[in-house]
Amino acid sequence: MRILAIRGESLASLGAPFEIDLAAEPLAGSGLFAITGETGAGKSTILDALCLALYGEYPRVSVGRRENAPDPSGEAISIHDGRAILRRGAGSGYAEVDFVGQDGERYRVRWEANRARGRANGRLQNEQRSLYRLDDGSAVATGKTQVREAVGRRTDLTFDQFRRTVLLAQGEFDAFLLAAESERAELLEKITGTEIYAAISVRVHDGTDARRRSVEQLERRRDDIGLLDDEARQALLDEQSQLASTIAQKGAERDQHNERLDHFKRVAAARSDLARAEAQAVAAHAAREAAADEYQSLAELDLGEPLRPLAGDLQNARRTAAKAQTRLDGLLIAREEAQKLHSESTTQLADAVTANGAAEEVLKNFGPLWNEAERLDAELAAARTEFNDTLEKSQQAEATLREKADALATIDETLGQTSESYRTTAAQLKSRSDRVLLADRLGDAMDLLAKRGALQQEHAAARVTAAGAEETATLSQNEITALLEKLTEDRERKDGLSREIGDRRASLAGIDEATLHERDVNLQRALEALREASTVCDQYTRASADLTRRESEHTLAAQAVSTAKSQIVEAEADQLRDRTARAEIVPIAELADEAVSSEAIHLRSLLAPNLACPVCGSTDHPHLAHPSTLNEIAARLRRRREELDTALTATGQRLDAATRALSAGEARQAETNRGIDVARGQVLAANSAFGEQWSSLNDLCTKAGIEGNAPPVLDDQAASKLAALISVAIAERSAIASPLASARRLRTEIDSLQRKHDALGEVIETTARSIDQRRSNFHAAQLKATEYTVQAAGLAERLISISREITPFLAAAGLAVDHLDVDPAGVSLTLSTVATEYAALREQVGQLEMTLQRLAPERAAADASLRHAQAQVTAAALLLDQRRLAEGEKARARAELLDGEATASHRARITEACQTTREALARARETKSTTDAAFQAAGARCDEAAAGLETAKGRNALAEKAFNAACMDIARPPDQVAALIATDPALSGALRVRIREIDRGVNDAGTAVLTRQNDLNRALEGFNETTDVEELAAVVATLGTEIGDMQQLTGGLAATLARDDEARRAAANLSAQIETAKAELVIWHAVDDAIGSASGDRFRRFVQGITLDHMVQLANDHLHALTPRYRLARGAASDLTLHIIDRDMGDEVRGTRSLSGGERFLVSLALALALSGLEGRSSFVDTLFIDEGFGSLDAETLDLAVDALETLQGRGQKVGVITHVAAMIERIAVQVRVEKRGAGRSEIRVSNSMGAAWPTTSSAQ
């Protein structure tokens, strides 16, 4: 990176804005420049501004201790806070740097601090940061953290790296040279950033301990597993085999007895079934006899059933005759009503004709009156428009007159009020002349108040701190007692946690977690494989469906292509034919057109019989006698040409349409081909993927213990088979989830308890350290209380001095010093208020005087405007009276016509009345026509109904005669037959079903008796009637009890053997884990032996030694140029010890503290330059600032130091040295001078050896 410019304002002693432009002359052309000035002028503040702008902090606040400093706002701020650099009395300040980043772009970064409302004693606000590009002004980042990170990325330097590559701060490297070995390690780690190696060392050490504990835990788990010895296991296997043989023998005996019991039960059941069948047969015959009456009723119904059609015919005939009579009666009534309506419509038509004639006459008479009324309406509307316009202008003139009068009155009122206010305010200002001092020097008064407030706060803080230190001493003593009690309690809790951990490890040993976990893992793998196979199956199904659809689309596209090609061939043939015909007829048609043109007709009109033609000279004129024949031939040729042109156009359109259809079909065909290829590829890919998965899928299912195999190929049933296997795997995993959860819970509890146990150990150690720390704090607090008591006394004396200075300002506001102790904020507010009121009063008098001068010409202009408005009102009133008279005359003339009614409404009313009579006449004529037709239709319907009635009566007589004859044939009277036929068919059907069921019951009962008798005969074959059933059942129960007891014993033995199998597998699994863990532990042990340590010192010191070697080599290169007498060397007995080799004394090894001040500075400068070159080699920095005193060097050595610094220019670096050594100032031509100007303010100027000076942006005030 390259620093281009440094700017700032209100930073410590640099109060005014300043700018140091390293890219402008004379700094741009100088490789070495000096920053000079008296002690305390603000030289180091320039470097503070550089660091503040870039990183928001600067070296002088980057200290390790915690300490607060007073602030003018009254609140103490941390000395680490960068805002502490803000100058006292300033409301805001900033630091700004322009630089070139590693990307080659120019940037400007800014740090800014402000106080509340810009007041010198305002509360500090949050600092503001910004970074943007100089070339285009675009923002890069805003905000404290964002800007710091962005600067780090663009410079490739952190703040610590910047301090040792760009800015070599004062005093740090002498401390590095003279530090003890432990302090040098801390400084070297801070400077070179080797803390990462300490973290690595600690992690290696912790990782080794963790793996050692893991091996020990695995061995404990293996030892906790109980295994059967071989003899005990064999005894259990023999006992299990013997029990199985005995169970088989007793089972066979029990089966024989159960067979005899089953035979006895079959015989008893057969006899019981036979008894029930015989009872059912007796009941069926009884039911048959009880239903004799029902059988008789069903016979009667069957006898009358054949006459049902004749009875239906008779009923239909009777209904038809009744309906015909009813219809005739209704039609006769309708004919009378139609005749009445016909007479009424005739009368209404005559009335409508008369009314329409009268309305037409009225409409005709009103025509001239309406025309006259329309003319008067137009004249009246124009007169009213003119009147309204004049009225509006008159009102506007009156409004303007009122506005001008009000404006004049307002000016007069304002002028009076202002004059009165001026007299009153001037008197008040004169009466308060004693406040001039406070108004003019309010800033000085506020500074004194701020200083007094700050001293009061410091005094109070010192007293509070002293009291707090005493309280801290007491509190530390109490905390020591409490911590001792807590230490005892924590040790007891640690012992209790050890016992709980042992109990849970015993419970965990009873669960074979490893086997269950392996089973769960296998099921999980199988389930994942099955789901992947199911996904492939779904892809196959979708691809197959897509392939079928694409093939169908391809067939349709091929048909479309074939059709389009046929259409193109046909259209091209038609086009060729029509073009040929047109080519033949076009020349003849053109000749014909020329023959009948106007020119040819004119020439033919000049022909005469027997005279020569003026064109060809012939005397034969064939078209002279029949001129129309030529016209007819020309017309036919034109029509033929037009027909061919139309045909060619249509053919071209057909050809274009067929070509487009062919292109579309071929495109669809190509698209479907691509779709078919893609679908086939997807089908093949799915089959291939499933084929690759199938073997491993079956292996995983077998390994997981899932019954069934995956389908070998993808088909319609594959998805359902895979879904079934997935369901089985899910069920199996659910079954082993509970014991696994229990094992995980126990392990989690053990880990949690172990962590608590370890944490308690750390707490115990921390508590012990805290006790030691509290004892140290107790003694420190006692010393602090004494120190701050003395400080409070000194601050009290300074408060008395400031109170004397501020008394005149307080007297101007009518206050005393005592008020400051009661309400300092109120006093500050009162002083500000009094000064502000006096200044405001003074300003108000000036403003009132200016207002009086401005109002005089405004009043004269307002008076002239008022007179002009009065004249306009008079003229508008005269014109308004004239317009009103004209409008009244027009209105009276119009009122005499149409009784004053509006012409449009009157005409609409009369026209509407006439139209109403016309419509009434039309309706009357339509009604007359309708009633005539209705009367004639009613008469015709009456005649037709009378003929239908006679026909229905004849059919009724014939139907009644046929029914009576049929009743005589079956020897039943007509009434009885009618009653039988009228019986509900549902009742007769139910009766028929019941009779059928009774007959079926009798037949079924007989069959059942025969069947049950045959069953009993078969059951009695080989049956022993002397069998004792109860004794046989007792024997079977005894055998079942004995078999159950032996099976329980067998189950217990199997469970014991299964647990032993699982224990053996768990032990084998743990042994394998132990071997793996031990192999890993060996590696970690080796790494731990090399670099590991609990504090991280081992690896850190090794890396720091390498870094120190590199730095010593670089420092010796610089030291050789500064003073060849000395060289740096590392100590042989320790890693980080530094010695000095004195070449003039025979390479004597000397301690660093044996050097003189100048010699030590040279060695420190060499180390500083080495540290500058140690960092940032990938991000070269061409600007270097050295803030170090050169006063301890003699003239010759000083020249050597300057020469060494000038050699850095050859490496492309620009070096700025902060110094106040006169010899060095004379040696360095280009200087940035920081000159004191008194009152803690300084001014910055840039000068060269020629005496020219370049001022910064502005001088300090």
C-alpha positions, 0 to 999 in steps of 0.5 A: 500500500502507499499513503497519499495524504493525511488530514485532520481537525480538532485532534489533541493540539492540532485544532485547525484543519490540516493536510499532509499531501505525500503525493504533492511536492516537496514530499512527493519527490523526497524519499526521507522527510522529518516531522519536527517540532517541540516536545508536546507540539503534536508530532505524534498526533499526526501518526495518531490521525493516520491510525485513527482514520485507517483502523479507528485506534492508535498506539497510545491507547492500545494499552493492556490496563483498564483505566478511565479518563475524565471527559468535558461531558462529565462522563469518564471514558476509557483510555482505550477509546479513540475519541479521547484524542478529540481536542478540549473545547471542540464539538467535533473532529475528524481524521482522514487518509488517502491511500492506494490499496493492494488492488491499485485503486485509490481510496479515502478513509475517514474517522469522525467524532462528534459531541451532542449538538456540536457543543464543547461539553456535549456528550460524545456520540458514536464515532463515524467511519466511511471508506470510498473510492477517489476515482468515482466517489463510490462508497465501499463501506460505512460503519465501524466494523465494516470499514475496519474489515474493508481496510484490512482487505484492501491493505492486507494489514491488521492494526498490529501489522500496520504498527510494525510495517508502516508505523514504528511507534515510540518506545516499543522496540527498546522494551522488546530489546530489554525485556525478560524472556517471558515478556519478550515472548508476549511482545513477540507474539503480539508483534508477529501474531504467533498466538495461533501456534499456542492454540494449536499446541493446546488443542493437540494436548487436549485432543490427546487427553480426550482420546486417552479418556476415550480408550479408558472408557472403552476398556471400562465398558468392555470390562463391564460386559459379563460373559459365560464361560464355555462349561456353563454355556455347554451345560445350558445347551445340553439342558435345552436339548433335553427339554426339547426332546421331553416336550416332543414326547408329551406333545405326541401323547397329548395329541392322541388324547385330544383325538379321542376327545374330538371323536366323542364331541363329533358323536354328541354333536351329530345326535344333537343335530338329528334331534333338532332336524326331527323337531323342525320336521314336526313344526313344518307339518303343523304349520302346513295344516294351520294355513289351510284358509290361506291356501283357499284364499289364494285359490279364489284369487287365482280364479278371478285373475284371468278377468283382470284385463276385462275389468280394466277395459271397463274402468277405462271406458267409464273414465273416458266417457266421464272425461269427455262430458267434463271437457264438453261442459268446459268448452261451452263455457269458454265459447260464451266468454269468447263471444263476450270479449269479441263484443267488448273489443269492437267497442274499444276499437271505435273509441281508440280511432276517435281519440287518435284523431283528436290528438293528431289535430292538437299536435298539428296546431302547436307547431308554429307556437313552439318555433316562436318559443324556441326563438325567445328561449335563445334570446333570453339565455343570451341575456341571462349569460351577459347578466351573470358575467356582469354580476360576477365581475361586479362581485370580483371588483367588490372583493378586490376593494375589500382585500385592498381595504383589509391590506391597508388596515393590516399595514397600519396595524403592523406599523403601529405594533412594530413602532410600539415593540421598537420603543419597548425593546430598545428600553429593555436593551438599555436596562440590561446593559450590565449583561454585555460581558456575559453575552460577549464571553459566554464561551469563556464562562462555559469553559470555566464551568466545564473545568469546574464541573470536571474537577468536581467530578474528579474530586467526587470520583477520587473520594468515591474511589477512596471509599470504594477501595475501602469497601472493596477491601472489606468485600474482598475479605468477605468474598475470601470467606465465602469462596472457602465455603464454596470450595468445600461444597464443590468438592462434596458435589464432585464426589457425588457426581462420581458415584452417579456416573458409576451407577449409569455406566452399570445400567448402560452395560446391560444394553447391547447398544453396539448390536442395536446400533449396527442393526439400526444402521443396516436398516437405515442403509436398506431403507435409503437404498429402497427409497432410491430404488423407488425413486428410480422406479417412479422415473421409469414409470414417467419415462415410459408414459412419456415415450408412449405419448411421444411415439403417438405424436410422431405418428400424427406428425408423419401423417401431417408431413405426408398430407402437406407434401401431397398438397404441395405437388398438387398446387405446383401442378395447378400453378404450372398449368395456369401459368402456361395458359396465362402466358399464351393468352396475355399477348393476345389480350394485350393486342385486343386491349390496344384494338379497343383503346380510345385511340383505336376507336378514334381512328376507326371513326375516321374510316370511310367505305372504299377509302384507304386506312390512314394507318395501314393504307388498306381499303378493306375495313372488316370491323367497320360494319360490326364494331361490337364484335371486336369489343366482345372478343377483347372483353372475353380475353380480359375475363379469361386473364382475370380468371387465370390471375385469380386461380394463380393467386389462390394456387399460390396461397394453397402452396404457401399454406401447404409449405407452412404445414410441411415445415410445421409437421417436420418441426413437430416430427423432429421435436417428437424424435428428440422427445422419443430419444430422450424418453428412451434414454430415460427408460434405459437410464432407469433400467440401468440404474435399477440394475446397478442398485439391485444386487446391492439392494438385496444384499442390504435387505438381507444384511438388515434382516428384511424378508423378501427380495426386490423385484429383479426388473422394473415393471408395473408391480415393482413400485408396490413391491418396493413400497412393501419392503419400505414399510417392513424396514420402517416397522423394524426400525421402530421396534429397536428405536426404544432400547437405542433411545434408552442407551443414548439417554444413558450415554448422554446422562453419563456425558453430561455428568462427566462434563459437570464433574470436569467443570466442577474440577475446573471451578474448584481450581478457579475458586482456589485461584480466586481466593489468591486473587481476592487476597491480592485485591485486598492489599491493593485496595488498601493502597488505592484508598490512601492514594485517592484520599491524597488526590482528593485534597489536591483537587479541592484546592484547584476548585477554589481557584476556578471559583474565583475566576467564574464569579464575575460571570455569575454576578452578571446573571445574578448568581453566586458560586454557591449556586454551582454546588446546588445546581451546576446544570441549572447555573449553566443553563441560566448563564446560557439563557441570560446571554442568549436572551440579551443577544436575542434582544439586541438582534430584535431591536435591529430587526424592528428598525429594519421593519419600520423602514420597510413598512412606509413604502408598502403603506403608500402602495396599498392606499393607491391600490384601494382608490383604483379598486373603488373606481372599478366597483362603481363602473361594474354596478352601472353595467349590471343595472343595464343587463338586469333590465334587458334580461327582464324584458326577454323573460316577460315576452317568453312568459306569454307563450305556452303559459311560461312552460319550457318549450322542450317539456311542452312539446314532449308532453303533447307529442307523448300524448299523441303517441299514446293514442296511436299506441292505444289504437294499435292495441285495440286493433290487435285485440279485435283480431285476437278475439275474433280468432278466439271466438271461432276456435271455441266454437270448433272445439265444442263441436269436436267435444260433442262427437267425442262424448258419443264415441266414449258412451258406445265403448263403455256399453260394449266393455260392460257387456263383455265383463258380465259375460266372463263373470257368468262363465266362472259362476261368480257375480260381477261384484265379487269378481270386482272385489277379488280383482281390487285386492292389493297385489302386494297382499296377494303376492305376500300370501303366495310367498308365505304358501311357497315358504311353508311348502319349502319348509316341509320339504327341507325338514324331511331332507334334513332328517335324512342328512342328520341320520346319515351323519350320525351313522358315520360318526358312530363308526369305531366309537367306544361308548365306554369312553370317560370324557372327564378323565380324558380331559383331565389327562390332557390338561395335566399334559398341557401344564407340564409342556408349558412349564418346560417351554418356559424353562426353554425360553429362559435358557434361550434368552440367557444364551442370546444375551451371552451371544450379544455380549460376545458380539459387543465385547468383540466390537469394543475390542475392535474400537479399542484397537482403533482408538489405541492406534489413533492415540499413538499418533496423537501421543507422538504429536503431543510429545513434539508440540503439545502442552496445556499452556501452549508454550511448547509449540509457541516458543518453537515458532517464536524461536524461528521467527526470532532467528529470521528477525535477528538475521534481518536486524544484523543486516541493518545493524552492520550498516549502522555500526559494524561493531555489534551483532545480535545473537540468540542465547544458547541456553534459552529459546528467546534470549538475545545477546550482543556480540562485540566484534571489537572485543574479540566477539565477546558476548554481552548482555543487552543492558550493558549497552549505552543509550546510543548503542541501545538505540541503534540496536533497537532501530535495527530491530525496528527495521527488521520487524518492518521487513518481517511482515507484509512481503506479499503486500509491499508497503512503500511508506514508513513512519518512525516515531523514535528519539535520535537524541542519544546518538553522536553526530557520526552515528546519527549520520550512519542512521540517516544513511541507513534510512536513506537506503530504504528509498532504494527499496521503493520506500518513503520514510518519515522520521519524527524527531526534534534533534537539531543535527538530524533536522539539518541533515533532512531537507524536506520537513513537516514542521509542527509549530506551537502557537500558544494556548495548546494550539499548533500549526503544521507547515511543509518546507524544504532546504530552499526555504520554501514553505507549503502551508496546510489547509489552514492554520491553527486558531 
